[in-house]
Amino acid sequence: MDHFFPTIFFGSQEDSLIILKKILTLPYLTIKLVVTQPPRPAGRKKLLTPTPVGKFAQDKNLPLLTPQKLDFKNQQKINQIQPALGILAAYGQIIPVQTIKAFPRGIINIHPSLLPRLRGPTPVAQAIFNGQKTTGTTLFLLDEKIDHGPVIAQKKTAINPKDTRESLTERLFFLGSQLLEEKLLDFLTGKVNPKPQNHQRATFTKLLSRENGYIEVEKIKKALSGNHNLTNKIERKIRAFNPWPGTYTLINNQRVKIISAHQKNQNLKIDLIQFPGRRPIPWNKGLDQSLFQ
């Protein structure tokens, strides 16, 4: 291989590993550093737990950096490596402009939507919730604005009727790994030129919280009784918010998590629910159905 590109990878989530594992197979790249979020308290015992990317890097003896933020001190560590390229996938922090400038070939972001549509933090959930039939993955170069930089390559995929946020996100990052394999070397050798986005067509997504998953019990009753519009919206919301932030309703002031549902004819059919601190159970065994007549 005539070309050799020292690379820094930025990523944190389980889906980030799909991209990192692909990078490790590309002979013209060498990972000089993995940057991920610092360990956070997790589980009932609140034990400090590394990100999936952090654990993988430790297991593979990859150089690892876990900054609270990319400040001047951490910027110096990156500069010392003299990277040619950065690749980012679900890192979870804003990359400062001075960090982007440290990479002669830029930082490539793998974004799970067809930019400029659905910029921001929750494109997969929004695509499902919108009822879109298709979405896709975009490779683009970071600039000073969120999801704003020029596009290197895109690939489409259908949104399946049973897709959840989890299943669709995984598929979109696999698409991203395919795009890297197909297009990255052409970009690095000047055979592919990034194209500016049409910013007038941009749409935006927002961060989600647990409260965004609330569904009024009266709306659930109507959907169970065949209100087609509500059935569609609620069923899509349950899939779009699975696993995070989840959907729930309040019954007798008790929070009931809705894990899965489907449509039958024009009626909503709830499959699994969960009470706080308990295992998931079937809807029709966990609640008095007369409450929904």
C-alpha positions in Angstrom: 0.0 0.0 0.0 1.5 3.3 -1.1 -0.6 5.5 1.2 -0.4 5.4 5.0 -2.7 7.6 7.1 -2.2 7.9 10.9 -5.8 8.1 12.3 -7.5 9.0 15.5 -11.0 7.5 16.2 -13.6 9.3 18.2 -16.5 7.1 19.5 -18.3 5.9 22.6 -21.4 3.9 22.0 -21.9 0.2 21.1 -22.6 1.2 17.5 -19.3 3.1 17.3 -17.6 -0.3 17.6 -19.0 -1.3 14.2 -17.0 1.6 12.7 -13.8 1.1 14.8 -13.7 -2.6 13.9 -14.0 -1.8 10.2 -11.2 0.8 10.5 -8.9 -1.8 12.0 -9.3 -3.9 8.8 -8.3 -1.1 6.4 -4.6 -1.5 5.6 -4.0 2.1 4.7 -5.0 3.4 8.1 -3.4 2.9 11.5 -5.1 3.8 14.7 -2.8 6.1 16.7 -5.4 7.0 19.4 -8.9 6.1 20.4 -10.8 9.0 22.1 -14.0 8.1 24.0 -16.2 9.5 26.8 -14.8 8.9 30.4 -16.2 6.0 32.5 -19.6 6.8 34.1 -21.5 5.2 37.0 -23.7 2.4 35.8 -26.1 -0.2 37.2 -27.7 -0.3 40.6 -24.3 -0.2 42.3 -23.3 2.9 40.2 -19.9 1.3 39.4 -17.6 3.4 37.2 -17.9 1.7 33.8 -16.0 2.4 30.6 -17.9 3.1 27.3 -18.1 0.1 25.0 -15.4 1.7 22.9 -13.2 2.3 25.9 -13.5 -1.3 27.0 -12.8 -2.6 23.5 -9.7 -0.3 23.2 -8.4 -1.6 26.5 -8.9 -5.2 25.5 -7.1 -4.6 22.2 -4.3 -2.5 23.8 -5.2 0.5 21.6 -3.9 3.9 22.8 -6.8 5.4 24.7 -7.8 8.9 25.8 -11.0 9.5 27.9 -11.3 13.3 28.4 -14.1 15.1 30.2 -13.7 17.6 27.4 -11.3 18.3 24.6 -9.5 21.2 26.3 -6.1 22.7 25.6 -4.2 19.9 27.5 -5.9 17.1 25.5 -5.5 19.1 22.3 -1.8 19.0 22.8 -1.9 15.3 23.2 -3.6 15.1 19.8 -1.2 17.5 18.2 1.8 15.4 19.3 0.4 12.4 17.4 0.4 14.4 14.2 -2.7 12.6 12.8 -3.6 12.8 9.1 -7.3 11.8 9.6 -10.0 11.7 12.2 -13.0 9.4 12.1 -16.0 10.0 14.4 -19.0 7.8 15.1 -21.4 8.5 18.0 -18.8 10.1 20.2 -21.2 12.2 22.3 -19.2 15.5 22.5 -18.9 18.5 20.3 -15.5 18.6 18.6 -13.9 22.1 19.0 -12.8 23.9 15.8 -9.1 23.9 17.0 -9.3 20.1 17.2 -10.7 19.8 13.7 -7.9 21.9 12.4 -5.3 19.5 13.8 -6.3 17.0 11.1 -4.9 17.8 7.6 -7.5 15.4 6.0 -10.2 16.5 8.4 -12.5 14.5 10.7 -15.0 12.3 8.9 -18.3 11.9 10.8 -20.6 8.9 10.2 -24.1 10.3 10.6 -27.2 8.1 10.6 -29.4 10.2 8.3 -29.3 11.5 4.7 -28.0 14.9 5.4 -29.0 17.7 5.3 -32.2 16.0 6.6 -32.3 15.2 10.3 -29.2 17.0 11.6 -28.6 16.8 15.3 -28.6 14.2 18.1 -31.6 12.0 17.4 -32.0 11.4 13.6 -32.9 7.7 13.9 -35.7 8.1 16.4 -37.1 11.1 14.4 -37.1 9.1 11.1 -39.1 6.3 12.7 -41.4 8.7 14.5 -42.0 10.7 11.3 -43.2 7.6 9.5 -40.4 7.8 6.9 -40.1 4.9 4.5 -36.4 5.4 3.9 -33.3 6.9 5.6 -29.6 6.4 5.2 -26.1 7.1 6.3 -23.8 10.0 5.4 -20.1 10.4 5.5 -19.2 14.1 5.8 -16.4 16.3 7.0 -16.8 18.2 10.3 -16.8 21.9 10.3 -17.7 24.6 12.9 -21.5 23.9 12.7 -23.4 20.7 13.7 -23.8 18.2 10.8 -23.1 21.0 8.4 -19.9 20.0 6.5 -19.5 18.7 3.0 -20.7 15.2 2.1 -18.3 12.5 0.9 -20.8 9.7 0.4 -24.3 8.5 1.2 -26.2 5.2 1.2 -29.9 4.7 1.5 -31.9 1.9 3.3 -35.5 1.2 3.8 -37.1 1.6 7.3 -38.8 -1.7 8.1 -42.3 -1.7 9.7 -40.8 -3.4 12.8 -37.6 -1.3 13.1 -36.9 0.2 16.5 -34.4 2.9 17.2 -31.9 0.2 18.2 -32.3 -2.1 15.2 -32.2 0.8 12.7 -29.2 2.5 14.3 -27.2 -0.7 14.1 -28.1 -1.1 10.4 -27.2 2.5 9.6 -23.7 2.2 11.2 -23.1 -1.1 9.3 -24.0 1.0 6.2 -21.4 3.5 7.4 -18.8 0.8 7.7 -19.5 -0.2 4.1 -19.2 3.4 2.9 -15.8 3.7 4.6 -14.6 0.6 2.9 -16.0 1.7 -0.5 -15.2 5.4 -0.5 -12.6 6.3 2.1 -9.4 5.6 0.1 -10.9 7.4 -3.0 -11.5 10.4 -0.8 -8.0 10.3 0.7 -6.3 10.0 -2.7 -8.4 12.8 -4.2 -10.7 10.7 -6.4 -13.8 11.8 -4.5 -14.4 15.5 -3.7 -16.8 16.3 -0.9 -19.9 18.3 -2.0 -21.5 21.1 0.1 -24.9 20.3 1.6 -28.0 22.2 0.5 -28.5 24.0 3.8 -31.9 25.4 2.8 -33.2 21.8 2.9 -31.9 21.1 6.4 -34.1 19.8 9.1 -33.1 19.4 12.8 -33.6 17.0 15.7 -33.5 17.5 19.4 -32.1 15.7 22.4 -34.7 13.4 24.0 -35.5 13.0 27.7 -37.5 10.4 29.6 -40.4 12.9 29.8 -40.6 12.9 26.0 -41.7 9.3 26.2 -44.9 10.0 28.0 -48.2 8.9 26.4 -51.5 9.9 27.9 -53.6 7.0 28.9 -56.7 8.5 27.2 -54.8 8.4 23.9 -53.9 4.8 24.5 -57.5 3.9 25.1 -58.5 5.5 21.8 -55.8 3.8 19.9 -56.8 0.4 21.5 -60.3 1.1 20.3 -59.3 1.7 16.7 -58.4 5.4 16.3 -56.2 4.9 13.3 -54.3 8.2 13.5 -53.4 7.7 17.1 -52.6 4.0 16.6 -50.0 5.0 13.9 -48.4 7.7 16.0 -48.3 5.7 19.3 -46.9 2.6 17.6 -44.2 4.6 15.8 -43.3 6.4 19.0 -42.9 3.1 20.9 -40.5 1.9 18.2 -38.7 5.2 17.8 -38.0 5.5 21.5 -36.9 1.9 22.0 -34.6 1.5 24.0 -34.0 5.1 24.9 -35.7 7.1 26.3 -38.5 4.6 26.3 -42.3 5.2 26.4 -44.6 5.1 29.4 -48.0 6.0 30.7 -49.4 6.6 34.1 -52.1 4.3 35.5 -53.4 5.1 39.0 -50.3 7.3 39.4 -48.1 4.4 38.7 -45.5 4.6 35.9 -45.9 1.8 33.4 -43.3 1.4 30.7 -44.4 0.3 27.3 -41.8 -1.9 25.7 -43.4 -3.1 22.5 -46.6 -2.9 20.5 -48.0 -3.6 17.1 -50.9 -2.7 14.9 -53.7 -5.1 14.0 -56.2 -3.8 11.5 -56.5 -0.2 12.8 -56.1 -1.0 16.5 -53.1 -0.7 18.7 -52.0 -3.9 20.3 -49.6 -3.5 23.2 -47.4 -6.6 23.7 -45.0 -6.0 26.7 -45.1 -3.6 29.6 -42.8 -3.2 32.7 -43.5 -1.9 36.2 -40.6 -0.1 38.0 -38.0 -2.6 39.3 -39.7 -5.6 37.7 -39.3 -7.7 34.7 -41.3 -7.2 31.5 -44.7 -8.9 31.4 -47.5 -9.3 28.8 -49.9 -6.3 28.7 -53.0 -8.4 29.1 -51.6 -10.2 32.2 -50.1 -7.1 33.9 -53.1 -4.8 33.9 -56.8 -4.9 34.6 -58.1 -4.6 31.0 -61.4 -3.1 32.2 -59.4 0.1 32.8 -59.2 0.5 29.0 -62.8 -0.2 28.0 
